[in-house]
Amino acid sequence: MSRNLKEGLRWIDQAEADLKTARDCLEDGNYYASAFFAQQSAEKALKGFLYSRGFRALVTHSVLELLEESSKHEAEFSAHVNCGMELDKHYIGSRYPNFYPSGAPYKYYTREVAEKCLSCAESILKESKRYLKE
């Protein structure tokens, strides 16, 4: 197995763990945490794909930016752009009170929002895994 593929699979492994955490948080009613871990899963899945293609340093946390870069290598990633825009809202917004005019971030999250984020993360992870074969 190539070093690039091995590194990509390492990131995919963590993306799967983050997706499980997002599901667990959803079931526990921790919708803000579910949205955050869904974003993390998608980010790591895309980084896994890009590392498998030889990238060495990916410093962005933007799912949208990672999708745009991934689309240069596999056009199918462009179908997930709307998910990227959705998930990017939750990287900071799910955790920091000063993202909102008042109240704590968790108060702004519903099951519907968390489910949408989870669905997006699942589709991005599935797409990323299509290209990482041993």
N, CA, C and O atoms as CSV, one atom per row, in Angstrom:
chain,resi,resn,atom,element,x,y,z
A,1,MET,N,N,0.852,-1.180,0.000
A,1,MET,CA,C,0.000,0.000,0.000
A,1,MET,C,C,0.895,1.240,0.000
A,1,MET,O,O,1.877,1.312,0.739
A,2,SER,N,N,0.544,2.196,-0.829
A,2,SER,CA,C,1.343,3.421,-0.916
A,2,SER,C,C,1.208,4.247,0.360
A,2,SER,O,O,0.220,4.146,1.087
A,3,ARG,N,N,2.216,5.058,0.608
A,3,ARG,CA,C,2.197,5.948,1.771
A,3,ARG,C,C,1.019,6.914,1.695
A,3,ARG,O,O,0.387,7.205,2.710
A,4,ASN,N,N,0.721,7.413,0.491
A,4,ASN,CA,C,-0.392,8.346,0.323
A,4,ASN,C,C,-1.719,7.684,0.669
A,4,ASN,O,O,-2.546,8.275,1.365
A,5,LEU,N,N,-1.927,6.462,0.190
A,5,LEU,CA,C,-3.168,5.752,0.483
A,5,LEU,C,C,-3.272,5.446,1.969
A,5,LEU,O,O,-4.344,5.579,2.559
A,6,LYS,N,N,-2.179,5.044,2.566
A,6,LYS,CA,C,-2.177,4.745,4.001
A,6,LYS,C,C,-2.580,5.976,4.816
A,6,LYS,O,O,-3.372,5.874,5.753
A,7,GLU,N,N,-2.038,7.121,4.458
A,7,GLU,CA,C,-2.392,8.360,5.166
A,7,GLU,C,C,-3.859,8.712,4.933
A,7,GLU,O,O,-4.555,9.116,5.864
A,8,GLY,N,N,-4.324,8.561,3.708
A,8,GLY,CA,C,-5.729,8.833,3.414
A,8,GLY,C,C,-6.659,7.955,4.227
A,8,GLY,O,O,-7.663,8.432,4.755
A,9,LEU,N,N,-6.333,6.682,4.330
A,9,LEU,CA,C,-7.170,5.748,5.093
A,9,LEU,C,C,-7.161,6.061,6.583
A,9,LEU,O,O,-8.148,5.824,7.280
A,10,ARG,N,N,-6.062,6.585,7.063
A,10,ARG,CA,C,-5.983,7.003,8.471
A,10,ARG,C,C,-6.993,8.118,8.758
A,10,ARG,O,O,-7.652,8.117,9.798
A,11,TRP,N,N,-7.105,9.059,7.832
A,11,TRP,CA,C,-8.062,10.156,7.980
A,11,TRP,C,C,-9.492,9.652,7.822
A,11,TRP,O,O,-10.390,10.116,8.525
A,12,ILE,N,N,-9.713,8.720,6.918
A,12,ILE,CA,C,-11.046,8.138,6.742
A,12,ILE,C,C,-11.477,7.414,8.015
A,12,ILE,O,O,-12.638,7.499,8.414
A,13,ASP,N,N,-10.560,6.714,8.643
A,13,ASP,CA,C,-10.855,6.014,9.893
A,13,ASP,C,C,-11.375,6.990,10.947
A,13,ASP,O,O,-12.366,6.715,11.623
A,14,GLN,N,N,-10.696,8.135,11.082
A,14,GLN,CA,C,-11.156,9.134,12.058
A,14,GLN,C,C,-12.472,9.765,11.620
A,14,GLN,O,O,-13.312,10.084,12.462
A,15,ALA,N,N,-12.664,9.950,10.323
A,15,ALA,CA,C,-13.933,10.491,9.813
A,15,ALA,C,C,-15.091,9.572,10.189
A,15,ALA,O,O,-16.171,10.044,10.543
A,16,GLU,N,N,-14.870,8.271,10.115
A,16,GLU,CA,C,-15.913,7.316,10.499
A,16,GLU,C,C,-16.198,7.382,11.992
A,16,GLU,O,O,-17.355,7.296,12.405
A,17,ALA,N,N,-15.157,7.536,12.805
A,17,ALA,CA,C,-15.354,7.679,14.251
A,17,ALA,C,C,-16.122,8.961,14.569
A,17,ALA,O,O,-17.006,8.956,15.426
A,18,ASP,N,N,-15.793,10.056,13.887
A,18,ASP,CA,C,-16.515,11.314,14.099
A,18,ASP,C,C,-17.972,11.194,13.675
A,18,ASP,O,O,-18.853,11.771,14.311
A,19,LEU,N,N,-18.231,10.450,12.607
A,19,LEU,CA,C,-19.612,10.246,12.162
A,19,LEU,C,C,-20.400,9.464,13.212
A,19,LEU,O,O,-21.562,9.775,13.474
A,20,LYS,N,N,-19.781,8.461,13.807
A,20,LYS,CA,C,-20.445,7.714,14.879
A,20,LYS,C,C,-20.756,8.636,16.053
A,20,LYS,O,O,-21.841,8.566,16.630
A,21,THR,N,N,-19.812,9.494,16.404
A,21,THR,CA,C,-20.038,10.449,17.489
A,21,THR,C,C,-21.192,11.382,17.141
A,21,THR,O,O,-22.014,11.691,18.004
A,22,ALA,N,N,-21.266,11.832,15.900
A,22,ALA,CA,C,-22.375,12.693,15.463
A,22,ALA,C,C,-23.709,11.968,15.622
A,22,ALA,O,O,-24.691,12.561,16.068
A,23,ARG,N,N,-23.747,10.692,15.258
A,23,ARG,CA,C,-24.982,9.902,15.419
A,23,ARG,C,C,-25.347,9.750,16.893
A,23,ARG,O,O,-26.506,9.911,17.278
A,24,ASP,N,N,-24.348,9.440,17.706
A,24,ASP,CA,C,-24.593,9.271,19.141
A,24,ASP,C,C,-25.122,10.565,19.760
A,24,ASP,O,O,-26.058,10.537,20.560
A,25,CYS,N,N,-24.533,11.679,19.395
A,25,CYS,CA,C,-24.985,12.980,19.912
A,25,CYS,C,C,-26.405,13.283,19.464
A,25,CYS,O,O,-27.196,13.825,20.236
A,26,LEU,N,N,-26.736,12.943,18.233
A,26,LEU,CA,C,-28.098,13.141,17.732
A,26,LEU,C,C,-29.086,12.367,18.591
A,26,LEU,O,O,-30.111,12.907,19.009
A,27,GLU,N,N,-28.782,11.114,18.852
A,27,GLU,CA,C,-29.688,10.280,19.644
A,27,GLU,C,C,-29.796,10.755,21.088
A,27,GLU,O,O,-30.830,10.561,21.729
A,28,ASP,N,N,-28.737,11.374,21.605
A,28,ASP,CA,C,-28.753,11.901,22.969
A,28,ASP,C,C,-29.389,13.281,23.065
A,28,ASP,O,O,-29.554,13.810,24.164
A,29,GLY,N,N,-29.750,13.869,21.927
A,29,GLY,CA,C,-30.350,15.198,21.927
A,29,GLY,C,C,-29.343,16.332,21.976
A,29,GLY,O,O,-29.723,17.486,22.174
A,30,ASN,N,N,-28.078,16.026,21.802
A,30,ASN,CA,C,-27.034,17.055,21.761
A,30,ASN,C,C,-26.833,17.482,20.311
A,30,ASN,O,O,-25.851,17.117,19.664
A,31,TYR,N,N,-27.787,18.260,19.823
A,31,TYR,CA,C,-27.844,18.572,18.398
A,31,TYR,C,C,-26.685,19.443,17.935
A,31,TYR,O,O,-26.190,19.276,16.821
A,32,TYR,N,N,-26.253,20.367,18.778
A,32,TYR,CA,C,-25.125,21.227,18.406
A,32,TYR,C,C,-23.860,20.384,18.234
A,32,TYR,O,O,-23.084,20.609,17.304
A,33,ALA,N,N,-23.655,19.421,19.123
A,33,ALA,CA,C,-22.472,18.563,19.041
A,33,ALA,C,C,-22.563,17.629,17.840
A,33,ALA,O,O,-21.555,17.338,17.196
A,34,SER,N,N,-23.762,17.163,17.544
A,34,SER,CA,C,-23.963,16.316,16.375
A,34,SER,C,C,-23.580,17.073,15.106
A,34,SER,O,O,-22.900,16.530,14.236
A,35,ALA,N,N,-24.014,18.317,15.004
A,35,ALA,CA,C,-23.686,19.134,13.830
A,35,ALA,C,C,-22.174,19.349,13.726
A,35,ALA,O,O,-21.606,19.266,12.637
A,36,PHE,N,N,-21.529,19.626,14.855
A,36,PHE,CA,C,-20.082,19.834,14.843
A,36,PHE,C,C,-19.347,18.573,14.400
A,36,PHE,O,O,-18.469,18.640,13.539
A,37,PHE,N,N,-19.695,17.434,14.974
A,37,PHE,CA,C,-18.990,16.203,14.605
A,37,PHE,C,C,-19.314,15.763,13.181
A,37,PHE,O,O,-18.499,15.097,12.543
A,38,ALA,N,N,-20.478,16.119,12.681
A,38,ALA,CA,C,-20.777,15.861,11.265
A,38,ALA,C,C,-19.834,16.682,10.386
A,38,ALA,O,O,-19.295,16.174,9.403
A,39,GLN,N,N,-19.639,17.945,10.743
A,39,GLN,CA,C,-18.699,18.793,9.997
A,39,GLN,C,C,-17.301,18.197,10.053
A,39,GLN,O,O,-16.599,18.146,9.042
A,40,GLN,N,N,-16.902,17.748,11.229
A,40,GLN,CA,C,-15.576,17.162,11.388
A,40,GLN,C,C,-15.408,15.905,10.538
A,40,GLN,O,O,-14.356,15.693,9.935
A,41,SER,N,N,-16.437,15.082,10.493
A,41,SER,CA,C,-16.392,13.864,9.693
A,41,SER,C,C,-16.197,14.186,8.217
A,41,SER,O,O,-15.355,13.584,7.551
A,42,ALA,N,N,-16.969,15.128,7.713
A,42,ALA,CA,C,-16.854,15.504,6.300
A,42,ALA,C,C,-15.484,16.107,6.005
A,42,ALA,O,O,-14.863,15.779,4.993
A,43,GLU,N,N,-15.015,16.982,6.881
A,43,GLU,CA,C,-13.696,17.601,6.687
A,43,GLU,C,C,-12.607,16.536,6.619
A,43,GLU,O,O,-11.761,16.568,5.726
A,44,LYS,N,N,-12.626,15.600,7.553
A,44,LYS,CA,C,-11.580,14.578,7.599
A,44,LYS,C,C,-11.695,13.595,6.444
A,44,LYS,O,O,-10.682,13.107,5.943
A,45,ALA,N,N,-12.913,13.299,6.017
A,45,ALA,CA,C,-13.095,12.415,4.861
A,45,ALA,C,C,-12.471,13.033,3.615
A,45,ALA,O,O,-11.777,12.357,2.856
A,46,LEU,N,N,-12.723,14.317,3.414
A,46,LEU,CA,C,-12.167,15.004,2.246
A,46,LEU,C,C,-10.651,15.131,2.344
A,46,LEU,O,O,-9.947,14.978,1.346
A,47,LYS,N,N,-10.157,15.405,3.526
A,47,LYS,CA,C,-8.703,15.456,3.701
A,47,LYS,C,C,-8.099,14.084,3.428
A,47,LYS,O,O,-7.021,13.983,2.843
A,48,GLY,N,N,-8.790,13.032,3.848
A,48,GLY,CA,C,-8.318,11.685,3.551
A,48,GLY,C,C,-8.209,11.442,2.057
A,48,GLY,O,O,-7.221,10.891,1.573
A,49,PHE,N,N,-9.238,11.861,1.334
A,49,PHE,CA,C,-9.195,11.729,-0.122
A,49,PHE,C,C,-8.006,12.494,-0.697
A,49,PHE,O,O,-7.248,11.957,-1.504
A,50,LEU,N,N,-7.846,13.743,-0.282
A,50,LEU,CA,C,-6.778,14.581,-0.838
A,50,LEU,C,C,-5.390,14.082,-0.435
A,50,LEU,O,O,-4.465,14.113,-1.247
A,51,TYR,N,N,-5.237,13.627,0.802
A,51,TYR,CA,C,-3.945,13.053,1.199
A,51,TYR,C,C,-3.635,11.815,0.371
A,51,TYR,O,O,-2.480,11.569,0.023
A,52,SER,N,N,-4.661,11.039,0.057
A,52,SER,CA,C,-4.432,9.841,-0.763
A,52,SER,C,C,-3.970,10.204,-2.173
A,52,SER,O,O,-3.358,9.392,-2.867
A,53,ARG,N,N,-4.273,11.434,-2.583
A,53,ARG,CA,C,-3.860,11.918,-3.899
A,53,ARG,C,C,-2.519,12.643,-3.860
A,53,ARG,O,O,-2.101,13.233,-4.856
A,54,GLY,N,N,-1.853,12.600,-2.726
A,54,GLY,CA,C,-0.508,13.153,-2.650
A,54,GLY,C,C,-0.378,14.500,-1.973
A,54,GLY,O,O,0.730,15.027,-1.880
A,55,PHE,N,N,-1.473,15.079,-1.495
A,55,PHE,CA,C,-1.372,16.354,-0.782
A,55,PHE,C,C,-0.578,16.141,0.503
A,55,PHE,O,O,-0.613,15.061,1.092
A,56,ARG,N,N,0.124,17.159,0.924
A,56,ARG,CA,C,0.958,17.066,2.117
A,56,ARG,C,C,0.469,17.939,3.264
A,56,ARG,O,O,0.599,17.544,4.423
A,57,ALA,N,N,-0.077,19.089,2.988
A,57,ALA,CA,C,-0.515,19.992,4.050
A,57,ALA,C,C,-1.839,20.628,3.649
A,57,ALA,O,O,-1.925,21.357,2.661
A,58,LEU,N,N,-2.852,20.339,4.427
A,58,LEU,CA,C,-4.177,20.928,4.199
A,58,LEU,C,C,-4.555,21.679,5.465
A,58,LEU,O,O,-4.908,21.070,6.475
A,59,VAL,N,N,-4.480,22.997,5.410
A,59,VAL,CA,C,-4.662,23.783,6.627
A,59,VAL,C,C,-6.070,24.345,6.787
A,59,VAL,O,O,-6.381,24.916,7.832
A,60,THR,N,N,-6.915,24.202,5.796
A,60,THR,CA,C,-8.269,24.736,5.899
A,60,THR,C,C,-9.167,23.796,6.701
A,60,THR,O,O,-8.922,22.592,6.782
A,61,HIS,N,N,-10.203,24.372,7.286
A,61,HIS,CA,C,-11.252,23.585,7.940
A,61,HIS,C,C,-12.554,23.687,7.156
A,61,HIS,O,O,-13.578,23.158,7.587
A,62,SER,N,N,-12.526,24.346,6.036
A,62,SER,CA,C,-13.727,24.569,5.235
A,62,SER,C,C,-14.049,23.349,4.377
A,62,SER,O,O,-13.270,22.963,3.506
A,63,VAL,N,N,-15.200,22.756,4.637
A,63,VAL,CA,C,-15.656,21.624,3.830
A,63,VAL,C,C,-15.858,22.080,2.389
A,63,VAL,O,O,-15.529,21.350,1.454
A,64,LEU,N,N,-16.392,23.270,2.208
A,64,LEU,CA,C,-16.601,23.795,0.860
A,64,LEU,C,C,-15.281,23.905,0.097
A,64,LEU,O,O,-15.195,23.469,-1.051
A,65,GLU,N,N,-14.263,24.477,0.715
A,65,GLU,CA,C,-12.958,24.592,0.052
A,65,GLU,C,C,-12.375,23.220,-0.272
A,65,GLU,O,O,-11.794,23.024,-1.339
A,66,LEU,N,N,-12.529,22.282,0.641
A,66,LEU,CA,C,-12.018,20.928,0.405
A,66,LEU,C,C,-12.785,20.234,-0.712
A,66,LEU,O,O,-12.204,19.483,-1.495
A,67,LEU,N,N,-14.085,20.484,-0.786
A,67,LEU,CA,C,-14.880,19.936,-1.891
A,67,LEU,C,C,-14.438,20.525,-3.226
A,67,LEU,O,O,-14.328,19.809,-4.222
A,68,GLU,N,N,-14.189,21.823,-3.243
A,68,GLU,CA,C,-13.742,22.463,-4.483
A,68,GLU,C,C,-12.416,21.876,-4.946
A,68,GLU,O,O,-12.231,21.626,-6.137
A,69,GLU,N,N,-11.498,21.655,-4.020
A,69,GLU,CA,C,-10.207,21.059,-4.378
A,69,GLU,C,C,-10.392,19.608,-4.815
A,69,GLU,O,O,-9.777,19.166,-5.786
A,70,SER,N,N,-11.229,18.875,-4.107
A,70,SER,CA,C,-11.484,17.471,-4.459
A,70,SER,C,C,-12.130,17.349,-5.833
A,70,SER,O,O,-11.867,16.397,-6.568
A,71,SER,N,N,-12.971,18.312,-6.175
A,71,SER,CA,C,-13.659,18.309,-7.479
A,71,SER,C,C,-12.687,18.436,-8.646
A,71,SER,O,O,-12.998,18.022,-9.763
A,72,LYS,N,N,-11.523,19.002,-8.394
A,72,LYS,CA,C,-10.508,19.110,-9.446
A,72,LYS,C,C,-9.940,17.736,-9.806
A,72,LYS,O,O,-9.365,17.552,-10.878
A,73,HIS,N,N,-10.110,16.784,-8.902
A,73,HIS,CA,C,-9.575,15.436,-9.103
A,73,HIS,C,C,-10.665,14.432,-9.459
A,73,HIS,O,O,-10.440,13.518,-10.251
A,74,GLU,N,N,-11.838,14.604,-8.876
A,74,GLU,CA,C,-12.994,13.746,-9.159
A,74,GLU,C,C,-14.226,14.647,-9.201
A,74,GLU,O,O,-14.645,15.185,-8.176
A,75,ALA,N,N,-14.794,14.805,-10.374
A,75,ALA,CA,C,-15.884,15.767,-10.590
A,75,ALA,C,C,-17.109,15.499,-9.724
A,75,ALA,O,O,-17.878,16.418,-9.443
A,76,GLU,N,N,-17.299,14.265,-9.303
A,76,GLU,CA,C,-18.488,13.919,-8.524
A,76,GLU,C,C,-18.575,14.676,-7.202
A,76,GLU,O,O,-19.665,14.839,-6.652
A,77,PHE,N,N,-17.453,15.131,-6.696
A,77,PHE,CA,C,-17.474,15.885,-5.446
A,77,PHE,C,C,-18.259,17.188,-5.574
A,77,PHE,O,O,-18.774,17.692,-4.576
A,78,SER,N,N,-18.359,17.734,-6.764
A,78,SER,CA,C,-19.076,19.003,-6.942
A,78,SER,C,C,-20.561,18.876,-6.610
A,78,SER,O,O,-21.218,19.884,-6.347
A,79,ALA,N,N,-21.096,17.672,-6.616
A,79,ALA,CA,C,-22.508,17.468,-6.266
A,79,ALA,C,C,-22.777,17.733,-4.787
A,79,ALA,O,O,-23.934,17.822,-4.376
A,80,HIS,N,N,-21.735,17.860,-3.993
A,80,HIS,CA,C,-21.889,18.021,-2.545
A,80,HIS,C,C,-21.647,19.457,-2.072
A,80,HIS,O,O,-21.522,19.699,-0.871
A,81,VAL,N,N,-21.581,20.394,-2.991
A,81,VAL,CA,C,-21.267,21.784,-2.638
A,81,VAL,C,C,-22.276,22.364,-1.645
A,81,VAL,O,O,-21.879,23.048,-0.702
A,82,ASN,N,N,-23.553,22.106,-1.835
A,82,ASN,CA,C,-24.550,22.635,-0.896
A,82,ASN,C,C,-24.327,22.091,0.510
A,82,ASN,O,O,-24.510,22.804,1.496
A,83,CYS,N,N,-23.936,20.836,0.593
A,83,CYS,CA,C,-23.607,20.264,1.902
A,83,CYS,C,C,-22.390,20.967,2.503
A,83,CYS,O,O,-22.353,21.229,3.705
A,84,GLY,N,N,-21.419,21.266,1.685
A,84,GLY,CA,C,-20.250,21.981,2.178
A,84,GLY,C,C,-20.616,23.333,2.769
A,84,GLY,O,O,-20.116,23.715,3.826
A,85,MET,N,N,-21.489,24.048,2.081
A,85,MET,CA,C,-21.925,25.355,2.593
A,85,MET,C,C,-22.672,25.196,3.910
A,85,MET,O,O,-22.502,26.005,4.823
A,86,GLU,N,N,-23.494,24.164,4.013
A,86,GLU,CA,C,-24.243,23.919,5.251
A,86,GLU,C,C,-23.298,23.551,6.395
A,86,GLU,O,O,-23.385,24.122,7.482
A,87,LEU,N,N,-22.419,22.619,6.157
A,87,LEU,CA,C,-21.546,22.138,7.230
A,87,LEU,C,C,-20.573,23.204,7.718
A,87,LEU,O,O,-20.239,23.236,8.902
A,88,ASP,N,N,-20.118,24.066,6.833
A,88,ASP,CA,C,-19.181,25.112,7.245
A,88,ASP,C,C,-19.770,26.037,8.306
A,88,ASP,O,O,-19.025,26.612,9.099
A,89,LYS,N,N,-21.071,26.190,8.335
A,89,LYS,CA,C,-21.724,27.049,9.338
A,89,LYS,C,C,-21.516,26.518,10.754
A,89,LYS,O,O,-21.586,27.275,11.722
A,90,HIS,N,N,-21.265,25.228,10.869
A,90,HIS,CA,C,-21.291,24.592,12.182
A,90,HIS,C,C,-19.911,24.334,12.771
A,90,HIS,O,O,-19.796,23.842,13.894
A,91,TYR,N,N,-18.868,24.661,12.024
A,91,TYR,CA,C,-17.515,24.479,12.554
A,91,TYR,C,C,-17.278,25.410,13.745
A,91,TYR,O,O,-16.738,24.989,14.768
A,92,ILE,N,N,-17.674,26.644,13.614
A,92,ILE,CA,C,-17.526,27.613,14.703
A,92,ILE,C,C,-18.862,27.849,15.406
A,92,ILE,O,O,-18.920,27.915,16.634
A,93,GLY,N,N,-19.926,27.974,14.629
A,93,GLY,CA,C,-21.234,28.327,15.179
A,93,GLY,C,C,-21.768,27.367,16.218
A,93,GLY,O,O,-22.548,27.768,17.082
A,94,SER,N,N,-21.370,26.116,16.156
A,94,SER,CA,C,-21.876,25.133,17.111
A,94,SER,C,C,-21.194,25.229,18.471
A,94,SER,O,O,-21.659,24.632,19.442
A,95,ARG,N,N,-20.094,25.977,18.547
A,95,ARG,CA,C,-19.285,25.952,19.767
A,95,ARG,C,C,-19.085,27.289,20.462
A,95,ARG,O,O,-18.843,27.319,21.669
A,96,TYR,N,N,-19.179,28.381,19.744
A,96,TYR,CA,C,-18.785,29.662,20.321
A,96,TYR,C,C,-19.970,30.600,20.494
A,96,TYR,O,O,-20.645,30.930,19.519
A,97,PRO,N,N,-20.235,31.038,21.738
A,97,PRO,CA,C,-21.379,31.918,21.996
A,97,PRO,C,C,-21.352,33.228,21.215
A,97,PRO,O,O,-22.411,33.748,20.864
A,98,ASN,N,N,-20.176,33.771,20.937
A,98,ASN,CA,C,-20.137,35.058,20.238
A,98,ASN,C,C,-20.465,34.938,18.756
A,98,ASN,O,O,-20.428,35.936,18.036
A,99,PHE,N,N,-20.782,33.746,18.294
A,99,PHE,CA,C,-21.257,33.557,16.927
A,99,PHE,C,C,-22.701,34.042,16.791
A,99,PHE,O,O,-23.150,34.381,15.696
A,100,TYR,N,N,-23.420,34.071,17.908
A,100,TYR,CA,C,-24.840,34.450,17.935
A,100,TYR,C,C,-25.022,35.732,18.733
A,100,TYR,O,O,-24.187,36.065,19.575
A,101,PRO,N,N,-26.118,36.461,18.471
A,101,PRO,CA,C,-26.331,37.726,19.170
A,101,PRO,C,C,-26.586,37.558,20.666
A,101,PRO,O,O,-26.260,38.449,21.450
A,102,SER,N,N,-27.163,36.427,21.070
A,102,SER,CA,C,-27.395,36.171,22.492
A,102,SER,C,C,-27.586,34.672,22.703
A,102,SER,O,O,-27.872,33.927,21.766
A,103,GLY,N,N,-27.425,34.256,23.934
A,103,GLY,CA,C,-27.638,32.854,24.269
A,103,GLY,C,C,-26.482,31.958,23.862
A,103,GLY,O,O,-25.562,32.365,23.151
A,104,ALA,N,N,-26.563,30.732,24.336
A,104,ALA,CA,C,-25.538,29.731,24.045
A,104,ALA,C,C,-25.830,29.046,22.711
A,104,ALA,O,O,-26.989,28.924,22.316
A,105,PRO,N,N,-24.793,28.603,22.022
A,105,PRO,CA,C,-24.983,27.978,20.708
A,105,PRO,C,C,-25.946,26.794,20.706
A,105,PRO,O,O,-26.729,26.639,19.770
A,106,TYR,N,N,-25.898,25.958,21.740
A,106,TYR,CA,C,-26.747,24.765,21.725
A,106,TYR,C,C,-28.229,25.098,21.601
A,106,TYR,O,O,-29.010,24.279,21.118
A,107,LYS,N,N,-28.618,26.287,22.030
A,107,LYS,CA,C,-30.028,26.692,21.969
A,107,LYS,C,C,-30.503,26.955,20.541
A,107,LYS,O,O,-31.706,27.036,20.297
A,108,TYR,N,N,-29.584,27.087,19.612
A,108,TYR,CA,C,-29.927,27.370,18.220
A,108,TYR,C,C,-30.033,26.103,17.373
A,108,TYR,O,O,-30.311,26.176,16.176
A,109,TYR,N,N,-29.817,24.965,17.982
A,109,TYR,CA,C,-29.782,23.708,17.234
A,109,TYR,C,C,-31.010,22.850,17.503
A,109,TYR,O,O,-31.466,22.707,18.638
A,110,THR,N,N,-31.527,22.286,16.415
A,110,THR,CA,C,-32.689,21.402,16.477
A,110,THR,C,C,-32.314,20.036,15.904
A,110,THR,O,O,-31.264,19.870,15.284
A,111,ARG,N,N,-33.181,19.084,16.121
A,111,ARG,CA,C,-32.975,17.752,15.549
A,111,ARG,C,C,-32.889,17.840,14.024
A,111,ARG,O,O,-32.071,17.167,13.397
A,112,GLU,N,N,-33.742,18.677,13.442
A,112,GLU,CA,C,-33.754,18.818,11.982
A,112,GLU,C,C,-32.401,19.300,11.451
A,112,GLU,O,O,-31.902,18.777,10.454
A,113,VAL,N,N,-31.817,20.282,12.108
A,113,VAL,CA,C,-30.506,20.796,11.694
A,113,VAL,C,C,-29.452,19.694,11.815
A,113,VAL,O,O,-28.653,19.485,10.902
A,114,ALA,N,N,-29.458,18.998,12.941
A,114,ALA,CA,C,-28.474,17.934,13.161
A,114,ALA,C,C,-28.637,16.812,12.137
A,114,ALA,O,O,-27.646,16.282,11.636
A,115,GLU,N,N,-29.869,16.453,11.826
A,115,GLU,CA,C,-30.110,15.392,10.840
A,115,GLU,C,C,-29.617,15.797,9.452
A,115,GLU,O,O,-29.064,14.980,8.715
A,116,LYS,N,N,-29.822,17.061,9.108
A,116,LYS,CA,C,-29.339,17.548,7.810
A,116,LYS,C,C,-27.813,17.473,7.748
A,116,LYS,O,O,-27.248,17.038,6.744
A,117,CYS,N,N,-27.159,17.891,8.810
A,117,CYS,CA,C,-25.695,17.837,8.857
A,117,CYS,C,C,-25.203,16.395,8.790
A,117,CYS,O,O,-24.235,16.095,8.091
A,118,LEU,N,N,-25.863,15.517,9.508
A,118,LEU,CA,C,-25.477,14.109,9.505
A,118,LEU,C,C,-25.620,13.500,8.114
A,118,LEU,O,O,-24.750,12.758,7.658
A,119,SER,N,N,-26.709,13.816,7.456
A,119,SER,CA,C,-26.932,13.317,6.098
A,119,SER,C,C,-25.840,13.811,5.141
A,119,SER,O,O,-25.344,13.056,4.305
A,120,CYS,N,N,-25.482,15.070,5.276
A,120,CYS,CA,C,-24.410,15.629,4.440
A,120,CYS,C,C,-23.083,14.927,4.705
A,120,CYS,O,O,-22.368,14.561,3.772
A,121,ALA,N,N,-22.763,14.742,5.971
A,121,ALA,CA,C,-21.500,14.085,6.313
A,121,ALA,C,C,-21.465,12.660,5.785
A,121,ALA,O,O,-20.439,12.209,5.276
A,122,GLU,N,N,-22.568,11.957,5.903
A,122,GLU,CA,C,-22.638,10.581,5.399
A,122,GLU,C,C,-22.377,10.531,3.898
A,122,GLU,O,O,-21.635,9.673,3.418
A,123,SER,N,N,-22.985,11.448,3.164
A,123,SER,CA,C,-22.815,11.423,1.707
A,123,SER,C,C,-21.389,11.793,1.299
A,123,SER,O,O,-20.854,11.225,0.347
A,124,ILE,N,N,-20.776,12.727,1.999
A,124,ILE,CA,C,-19.402,13.121,1.684
A,124,ILE,C,C,-18.425,12.006,2.055
A,124,ILE,O,O,-17.482,11.736,1.310
A,125,LEU,N,N,-18.640,11.369,3.181
A,125,LEU,CA,C,-17.778,10.253,3.572
A,125,LEU,C,C,-17.900,9.106,2.569
A,125,LEU,O,O,-16.898,8.519,2.161
A,126,LYS,N,N,-19.118,8.799,2.183
A,126,LYS,CA,C,-19.335,7.728,1.201
A,126,LYS,C,C,-18.623,8.042,-0.116
A,126,LYS,O,O,-17.974,7.175,-0.700
A,127,GLU,N,N,-18.749,9.281,-0.574
A,127,GLU,CA,C,-18.092,9.690,-1.822
A,127,GLU,C,C,-16.573,9.581,-1.689
A,127,GLU,O,O,-15.900,9.091,-2.596
A,128,SER,N,N,-16.046,10.030,-0.573
A,128,SER,CA,C,-14.598,9.998,-0.363
A,128,SER,C,C,-14.072,8.571,-0.354
A,128,SER,O,O,-13.020,8.289,-0.929
A,129,LYS,N,N,-14.792,7.682,0.289
A,129,LYS,CA,C,-14.348,6.287,0.399
A,129,LYS,C,C,-14.349,5.568,-0.947
A,129,LYS,O,O,-13.618,4.595,-1.128
A,130,ARG,N,N,-15.154,6.035,-1.881
A,130,ARG,CA,C,-15.198,5.403,-3.213
A,130,ARG,C,C,-13.829,5.373,-3.878
A,130,ARG,O,O,-13.540,4.480,-4.675
A,131,TYR,N,N,-12.996,6.339,-3.553
A,131,TYR,CA,C,-11.721,6.502,-4.246
A,131,TYR,C,C,-10.521,5.982,-3.450
A,131,TYR,O,O,-9.386,6.052,-3.922
A,132,LEU,N,N,-10.765,5.472,-2.269
A,132,LEU,CA,C,-9.665,4.969,-1.440
A,132,LEU,C,C,-9.780,3.460,-1.306
A,132,LEU,O,O,-10.376,2.949,-0.358
A,133,LYS,N,N,-9.215,2.776,-2.244
A,133,LYS,CA,C,-9.242,1.310,-2.251
A,133,LYS,C,C,-7.831,0.794,-2.026
A,133,LYS,O,O,-6.864,1.303,-2.593
A,134,GLU,N,N,-7.739,-0.220,-1.193
A,134,GLU,CA,C,-6.421,-0.834,-0.932
A,134,GLU,C,C,-5.987,-1.673,-2.116
A,134,GLU,O,O,-4.910,-2.268,-2.089
